[in-house]
Amino acid sequence: MNAMNNFPYRRIALVGTTGSGKSKLAEKIAQRLNIPHYELDAIHWEPNWTEAPRDVTRQRVDAFTRCEAWVIDGNYAFCRDITWSRLQVVVWLDYPLHLILWRLWWRTWRRVIKKELLWGTNYERLWPQFFSKDSLFLWAVQTYKRRKRTYSALLSSPDYAHLKVFHFKSPHETEEWLRTAFPEPHRSNSSPRSNEGREDS
C-alpha cells in the first residue's frame, strides 16, 4: 500500500525539545513518502560550528519550502513565519524531560565514539556538551517548559487552525502512529533471493 494513501500530506514539520528524536523520525517519514528531508540545524550551522546569519538561514528556508513536498525538523523560531505558513502538518514530540536527557546522553556518546559527521565539517564535541554553558543538556533543561508553553499556545491559535497536529507524549505512541500512517511495503516471497538484501530503517 502506498503511504500517501494513508497520509496525504506533503509538507510536514517535526518539533520538540532537543534530543526528543525529531531528526530520526523526520528521516523515516521522508523515506516512506519519498520526499525531501531538511534538518534546520544542517541549514543553519556552517563549517567549524559557525552559525549562518539569520537572514541567510531565512533565505535558505524560504527557497526549499516553496517546493510542493518536504519534511523539516527543528525549533527555529526566527523562520517559523516562513515554515508554518506553508505547512500542512505539525508533529510535536512532547516527551518527559528525563527520557529526553537519557536519549541525549546516549546520542552524544554515540556520535563521539563513532565520530559521526553531523553537517558541514562539524562533529560532536564532548567537552562543550558536558562542561560548558553551551551544553545541549543544559539547553534542554532550560528550554523544556518554555517549549511546552510555546507549542501549546501556537497550536491552539486561530492563526494555525489550518494545521493537522499530531501530539505524542511517548515514543510508543509515536511508533504506533508511524506504523499505522506509514506502513512499510510488504516484501514479496515469490523469489528465493527476496530476503537477501537488508533495508536500513
C-alpha positions in Angstrom: 0.0 0.0 0.0 1.3 3.4 -0.9 2.0 5.5 2.2 0.5 8.5 0.5 -2.9 6.8 0.5 -2.9 6.7 4.3 -1.2 10.1 4.8 -2.0 12.6 2.1 0.0 15.5 3.5 3.2 16.7 1.8 4.6 19.5 4.0 5.4 18.3 7.5 7.3 19.8 10.4 8.6 18.0 13.5 9.2 20.0 16.7 10.1 19.2 20.3 12.9 19.6 22.8 16.4 18.9 21.8 17.1 15.2 22.0 13.5 14.1 21.5 14.2 12.3 18.2 12.9 14.8 15.7 15.5 14.2 13.0 15.3 10.4 13.1 11.6 10.4 12.8 11.6 13.0 10.1 14.0 10.9 8.1 11.8 7.9 8.4 8.7 9.8 7.3 10.6 11.3 4.3 11.8 7.9 3.2 8.4 6.4 3.4 6.8 9.2 1.5 9.7 9.6 -0.9 10.0 13.3 -0.3 13.0 15.5 0.8 14.0 15.9 4.4 15.6 19.1 5.6 17.2 19.4 9.0 17.1 23.0 10.1 20.3 22.6 12.1 22.1 21.5 8.9 20.8 24.5 7.1 21.8 27.0 9.9 25.2 25.6 11.0 28.1 26.1 8.7 31.6 24.5 9.0 33.6 24.9 12.2 30.4 25.3 14.2 29.8 28.8 12.8 26.2 30.0 12.7 24.9 31.4 9.5 23.5 34.9 9.7 19.7 34.7 10.4 18.8 36.4 7.1 20.9 33.8 5.2 19.2 30.9 7.0 15.8 32.5 6.3 16.7 32.8 2.6 17.6 29.1 2.5 14.4 28.1 4.3 12.3 30.2 2.1 13.8 28.6 -1.0 13.2 24.9 -0.2 9.8 25.5 1.4 8.5 26.9 -1.9 8.6 23.3 -3.1 5.5 21.1 -3.0 6.7 18.5 -0.7 9.2 18.3 2.3 9.7 17.2 5.8 11.6 19.5 8.2 12.7 19.2 11.8 13.8 21.9 14.2 12.6 24.7 16.5 14.0 27.8 14.8 11.5 30.5 15.9 13.1 33.2 13.7 12.0 31.4 10.5 8.7 30.0 11.8 6.7 32.6 10.0 8.0 31.1 6.7 7.7 27.4 7.5 4.4 27.4 9.4 2.6 29.5 6.8 3.3 26.7 4.3 2.9 23.7 6.5 0.1 21.1 6.4 1.2 19.0 9.5 3.0 19.6 12.8 4.3 16.5 14.7 5.1 17.5 18.3 7.3 15.1 20.2 6.4 16.1 23.8 8.3 13.5 25.8 9.2 13.6 29.5 12.4 15.5 30.3 14.1 12.5 32.0 13.6 10.5 28.8 15.0 13.3 26.6 18.1 13.7 28.8 18.7 9.9 28.7 18.4 9.9 24.9 20.6 12.9 24.6 23.2 11.2 26.8 23.4 8.1 24.6 23.2 10.2 21.4 26.2 12.3 22.5 28.4 9.3 23.3 27.4 7.5 20.1 28.3 10.5 18.0 31.6 11.0 19.8 32.7 7.3 19.7 31.6 6.7 16.1 32.9 10.2 15.0 29.7 10.8 13.2 29.7 13.7 10.8 26.7 15.9 11.6 26.6 18.6 9.0 29.3 20.5 7.0 32.6 19.7 8.7 31.0 19.5 12.2 31.4 16.7 14.7 30.0 16.3 18.2 32.3 17.9 20.8 32.4 16.1 24.1 33.7 18.8 26.3 31.2 21.5 25.4 28.3 19.0 25.7 29.1 18.2 29.3 31.2 21.0 30.8 30.2 24.3 29.2 27.4 26.9 29.1 26.8 25.7 25.5 25.8 22.2 26.7 22.8 20.7 25.0 21.8 19.1 28.3 21.7 22.5 29.9 19.8 23.8 26.9 17.3 21.0 27.0 16.6 21.7 30.7 16.4 25.5 30.2 14.0 25.3 27.2 11.8 22.3 28.2 9.0 24.1 29.9 9.2 27.1 27.6 8.8 24.8 24.5 5.7 23.2 26.0 4.2 26.6 26.7 5.1 27.9 23.2 3.8 25.0 21.2 0.6 24.7 23.3 -0.1 28.4 22.6 0.8 28.2 18.9 -1.2 25.0 18.2 -4.3 26.4 19.8 -4.0 29.7 18.0 -6.5 30.5 15.2 -3.6 31.5 13.1 -2.7 27.8 12.8 -6.1 26.3 12.7 -5.4 25.0 9.2 -2.7 22.6 10.5 -3.1 19.0 11.2 -1.5 18.3 14.6 -0.1 15.1 15.9 1.0 15.4 19.6 2.8 12.5 21.0 3.9 12.1 24.7 5.8 8.9 24.5 7.9 7.0 21.9 5.4 4.2 22.0 2.7 6.5 20.8 4.9 7.8 18.1 6.0 4.3 16.8 2.4 3.1 16.7 1.4 6.1 14.7 4.3 5.6 12.3 3.4 2.0 11.7 -0.3 3.0 11.0 0.2 6.1 9.0 3.3 5.0 7.0 3.1 1.2 6.6 6.2 -0.3 5.1 5.7 -2.1 1.8 5.2 -5.9 2.0 8.1 -7.8 0.6 7.4 -10.5 -2.0 8.3 -14.1 -1.1 8.0 -15.3 -4.6 11.7 -15.1 -5.3 14.2 -17.2 -3.3 16.5 -14.2 -3.3 13.9 -11.7 -2.0 15.3 -11.7 1.6 19.0 -11.4 0.8 19.1 -7.7 0.9 18.8 -5.5 4.0 16.8 -2.3 4.1 18.1 0.3 6.5 15.4 1.8 8.8 
